[in-house]
């Protein structure tokens, strides 16, 4: 086997290994993005609960200042409204998280499919080129031709 064929085979192998490594990196990046997004959702939940707690505390303080019995009539309605708003907010935070994670999975699947396709094309091309070069007749008495060599000396006279 001549050096060009060996170089082409090695290049194809390295390209294949690089593509496998790229797929691993895509998976790691997606995993890190998911962890970041889940952490962000937890932070949003905590912030929403803290806001609801502050609002409820302010409403209780205002009711006490007015001398209203807490947990009855309009004060109960106000408290329930705050809690309903909190539940709605928590629901939409969770829904947004699920949608973002699904989108990340979809994008990862597309990127991995593209990488696998490119890996297959490069591997088949490399194997075909290696086979083609391996089947070429071996000649040792000819000088290797340089592209454009004849054109460079076309106007020169001996």
C-alpha positions as CSV (number, residue, x, y, z in Angstrom):
1,X,0.0,0.0,0.0
2,X,1.4,3.4,-1.0
3,X,1.7,6.3,1.4
4,X,-1.1,8.3,-0.2
5,X,-3.6,5.4,0.4
6,X,-2.4,5.0,4.0
7,X,-2.7,8.8,4.6
8,X,-6.3,8.7,3.1
9,X,-7.2,5.7,5.3
10,X,-5.8,7.4,8.4
11,X,-7.5,10.7,7.5
12,X,-10.9,8.9,7.2
13,X,-10.4,7.2,10.5
14,X,-9.5,10.4,12.3
15,X,-12.5,12.1,10.7
16,X,-14.8,9.3,11.9
17,X,-13.3,9.6,15.5
18,X,-13.7,13.4,15.4
19,X,-17.3,13.0,14.4
20,X,-18.0,10.6,17.3
21,X,-16.3,13.1,19.7
22,X,-18.5,15.9,18.2
23,X,-21.6,13.8,19.0
24,X,-20.4,13.3,22.6
25,X,-19.9,17.0,22.9
26,X,-23.4,17.8,21.6
27,X,-24.8,15.5,24.2
28,X,-22.8,17.0,27.0
29,X,-23.8,20.5,25.9
30,X,-27.5,19.6,25.8
31,X,-27.2,18.0,29.3
32,X,-25.6,21.2,30.6
33,X,-28.3,23.3,29.0
34,X,-31.0,21.2,30.6
35,X,-29.4,21.5,34.0
36,X,-29.1,25.3,33.6
37,X,-32.8,25.5,32.5
38,X,-34.0,23.4,35.4
39,X,-32.0,25.5,37.9
40,X,-33.5,28.6,36.3
41,X,-37.0,27.1,36.8
42,X,-36.3,26.4,40.5
43,X,-35.1,30.0,40.9
44,X,-38.3,31.2,39.3
45,X,-40.4,29.1,41.6
46,X,-38.7,30.4,44.6
47,X,-39.1,34.0,43.5
48,X,-42.8,33.5,42.7
49,X,-43.4,31.9,46.2
50,X,-41.5,34.8,47.9
51,X,-43.6,37.4,46.0
52,X,-46.8,35.6,47.0
53,X,-45.6,35.4,50.6
54,X,-44.8,39.1,50.7
55,X,-48.2,40.0,49.1
56,X,-50.1,37.8,51.7
57,X,-48.1,39.3,54.5
58,X,-49.0,42.8,53.3
59,X,-52.7,41.9,53.0
60,X,-52.7,40.5,56.5
61,X,-51.1,43.6,57.9
62,X,-53.6,45.8,56.0
63,X,-56.5,43.7,57.3
64,X,-55.2,43.8,60.9
65,X,-54.8,47.6,60.6
66,X,-58.4,48.0,59.5
67,X,-59.6,45.6,62.2
68,X,-61.0,43.1,59.7
69,X,-61.3,39.5,60.8
70,X,-58.7,37.5,58.9
71,X,-59.7,34.4,56.9
72,X,-63.3,35.5,56.5
73,X,-65.4,37.1,53.7
74,X,-63.4,39.5,51.6
75,X,-60.1,38.8,53.3
76,X,-60.4,35.1,52.5
77,X,-61.2,36.0,48.9
78,X,-58.1,38.2,48.7
79,X,-55.9,35.5,50.1
80,X,-57.4,32.9,47.8
81,X,-56.8,35.2,44.8
82,X,-53.1,35.5,45.7
83,X,-52.8,31.8,46.1
84,X,-54.6,31.1,42.8
85,X,-52.2,33.6,41.0
86,X,-49.3,31.8,42.6
87,X,-50.6,28.4,41.4
88,X,-51.1,29.8,37.9
89,X,-47.6,31.2,37.9
90,X,-46.1,27.9,39.1
91,X,-48.0,26.0,36.5
92,X,-46.7,28.2,33.6
93,X,-43.2,28.1,35.0
94,X,-43.4,24.3,34.9
95,X,-45.0,24.3,31.4
96,X,-42.3,26.6,30.1
97,X,-39.6,24.3,31.5
98,X,-41.2,21.2,29.9
99,X,-41.5,23.0,26.6
100,X,-37.8,24.2,26.7
101,X,-36.6,20.7,27.6
102,X,-38.6,19.2,24.7
103,X,-37.1,21.8,22.3
104,X,-33.6,21.0,23.6
105,X,-34.2,17.3,23.0
106,X,-35.6,18.0,19.5
107,X,-32.6,20.2,18.6
108,X,-30.1,17.6,20.0
109,X,-31.8,14.8,18.0
110,X,-31.5,16.9,14.8
111,X,-27.8,17.8,15.4
112,X,-27.0,14.2,16.2
113,X,-28.8,12.9,13.1
114,X,-26.9,15.5,11.0
115,X,-23.6,14.5,12.5
116,X,-24.3,10.8,12.0
117,X,-25.2,11.4,8.3
118,X,-22.0,13.4,7.8
119,X,-20.0,10.7,9.6
120,X,-21.5,8.0,7.3
121,X,-20.9,10.0,4.1
122,X,-17.3,10.7,5.1
123,X,-16.7,7.1,6.0
124,X,-18.1,5.8,2.8
125,X,-16.2,8.4,0.7
126,X,-13.0,7.6,2.5
127,X,-13.4,3.9,2.0
128,X,-14.2,4.3,-1.6
129,X,-11.3,6.6,-2.2
130,X,-8.9,4.3,-0.4
131,X,-10.1,1.3,-2.4
132,X,-9.8,3.3,-5.6
133,X,-6.3,4.4,-4.8
134,X,-5.4,0.9,-3.8
135,X,-6.5,-0.5,-7.1
136,X,-4.5,2.0,-9.2
137,X,-1.6,0.5,-11.1
138,X,1.8,1.2,-9.4
139,X,4.3,3.0,-11.6
140,X,7.7,3.9,-10.3
141,X,9.4,5.2,-13.5
142,X,7.3,8.3,-14.0
143,X,7.9,11.6,-12.5
144,X,5.0,13.0,-10.5
145,X,3.2,15.7,-12.5
146,X,2.7,19.1,-11.0
147,X,-0.5,20.8,-11.9
148,X,0.2,23.8,-14.2
149,X,3.8,22.7,-14.9
150,X,3.3,22.6,-18.7
151,X,1.5,25.9,-18.7
152,X,4.4,27.6,-16.8
153,X,6.9,26.6,-19.4
154,X,4.6,26.9,-22.5
155,X,6.1,30.2,-23.6
156,X,9.7,29.4,-22.8
157,X,12.0,28.3,-25.5
158,X,14.9,25.7,-25.1
